[in-house]
Amino acid sequence: MAEREMSKIVKQMRERWALERVSIAHRTGVCPVGEASVIIAVSSAHRKEALEAAHFAIDTLKATVPIWKKVTLGDCLHLYTHMV
């Protein structure tokens, strides 16, 4: 489901800006605090368009993509939260 939503974001980006290449990936598995969990790569003929598109992508991803994270507290307690 998350991959389908990220594909929709890429489509919206391509409709809105003249982009050469776009890629969005979300890390799965263990991701220690402080490490990147999302990568967005955008190229275009003009820097401004690429930066605007990347900004749009992360804001939209955080608002719409159903990404859950597992938080472990101590040895036994595990919580699952939706990243908003």
C-alpha positions as CSV (number, residue, x, y, z in Angstrom):
1,M,0.0,0.0,0.0
2,A,2.8,2.5,0.8
3,E,4.5,1.8,-2.5
4,R,1.3,2.5,-4.4
5,E,0.9,5.8,-2.5
6,M,4.5,6.8,-3.2
7,S,3.9,6.0,-6.9
8,K,1.0,8.4,-6.8
9,I,3.2,11.1,-5.4
10,V,5.7,10.6,-8.2
11,K,2.9,10.9,-10.7
12,Q,1.8,14.2,-9.1
13,M,5.3,15.5,-9.1
14,R,5.7,14.8,-12.8
15,E,2.4,16.5,-13.7
16,R,3.4,19.6,-11.7
17,W,7.1,20.1,-12.6
18,A,9.3,19.4,-15.6
19,L,11.4,16.7,-14.0
20,E,14.0,14.4,-15.6
21,R,14.1,11.6,-13.0
22,V,12.4,10.9,-9.7
23,S,12.8,8.2,-7.1
24,I,11.3,7.8,-3.6
25,A,12.3,4.9,-1.3
26,H,11.4,4.2,2.3
27,R,13.6,2.1,4.5
28,T,12.1,-1.0,6.1
29,G,13.4,-3.1,9.0
30,V,15.5,-1.8,11.8
31,C,16.3,1.9,11.5
32,P,18.2,3.4,14.4
33,V,17.2,6.8,15.7
34,G,19.0,9.5,13.7
35,E,19.4,7.5,10.5
36,A,17.5,8.4,7.3
37,S,14.3,6.4,6.7
38,V,13.3,8.1,3.5
39,I,15.3,9.0,0.4
40,I,13.9,11.3,-2.3
41,A,16.0,11.9,-5.5
42,V,14.9,14.4,-8.1
43,S,16.6,15.8,-11.1
44,S,15.5,18.5,-13.5
45,A,17.0,21.1,-15.9
46,H,16.5,23.7,-13.2
47,R,17.4,23.4,-9.6
48,K,14.4,25.3,-8.3
49,E,12.0,22.8,-9.8
50,A,13.8,19.9,-8.4
51,L,13.9,21.4,-4.9
52,E,10.2,22.4,-5.0
53,A,9.3,18.9,-6.1
54,A,11.4,17.2,-3.4
55,H,9.8,19.5,-0.7
56,F,6.4,18.6,-2.1
57,A,7.2,14.8,-2.0
58,I,8.3,14.7,1.6
59,D,5.4,16.8,2.8
60,T,2.9,14.7,0.9
61,L,4.5,11.4,1.9
62,K,4.3,12.3,5.6
63,A,0.7,13.3,5.2
64,T,-0.6,10.5,3.1
65,V,1.5,7.4,3.0
66,P,0.6,4.7,5.6
67,I,3.9,4.1,7.2
68,W,4.0,2.5,10.6
69,K,7.0,2.3,13.0
70,K,7.6,-0.1,15.8
71,V,9.0,1.5,19.0
72,T,10.6,-0.8,21.5
73,L,10.8,0.4,25.1
74,G,12.9,-1.8,27.3
75,D,12.9,-5.6,26.6
76,C,9.2,-6.3,26.4
77,L,7.1,-3.3,25.4
78,H,6.5,-2.8,21.7
79,L,4.3,0.0,20.4
80,Y,3.3,0.5,16.8
81,T,2.6,4.1,15.7
82,H,1.6,5.7,12.5
83,M,4.1,8.3,11.4
84,V,2.4,11.7,11.0
